[in-house]
Amino acid sequence: AVGADRTGIVERVTGVIVESQANVEQSRMARLGGEFAAFLMVSVPEDRTEALAQALARLTEPALTVTSRHIADRSTLGEGFVPYELEVNGADHEGIIHEFCRLLAEKGVNIAEMSTDVRPSPISGTPMFSLAATLEVPGALPTKRLKDWLNEIADRMVVDYALRIDG
């Protein structure tokens, strides 16, 4: 569900889910600017799947778009990967996200989750960028090599980063 932020969006969406005898298994929700986005993974009895999709579609209005799709079990997606946490911090400027994500994509690293933010520095008011990501790194990719590549980007982008095994 994506639309102009206002009270009641989550209540409406989850109300339809409950009425359809479904259950929210995972969710991510956030307000970005004046927009709100909710991403939910829902389990539903097979014979209720189409009814749930139709009920969710009826929530769509000019200020809110609700879409759904059926996905197969993807529980093996992360097999063969090692989970890492990546943090990037520094003065904000164009291209930071792109440069790090370009490298990760080139090296076959999957971004499982990522959030970024820009906030004023408490002392100077300078816009400060932060990125936090959960990565799935191929087991065959040496950590030292990945850190070398990340160092090159961090130096070029004039930011600090930390990479550590998740868990």
Secondary structure, DSSP 8 states (H G I E B T S, - for coil): -EEE--TTHHHHHHHHHHHTT-EEEEEEEEEETTEEEEEEEEE--GGGHHHHHHHHHTT-BTTEE---------TTTTTTEEEEEEEEEEE--TTHHHHHHHHHHHTT-EEEEEEEEEEE-TTT--EEEEEEEEEEEETTS-HHHHHHHHHHHHHHHT-EEEEEE--
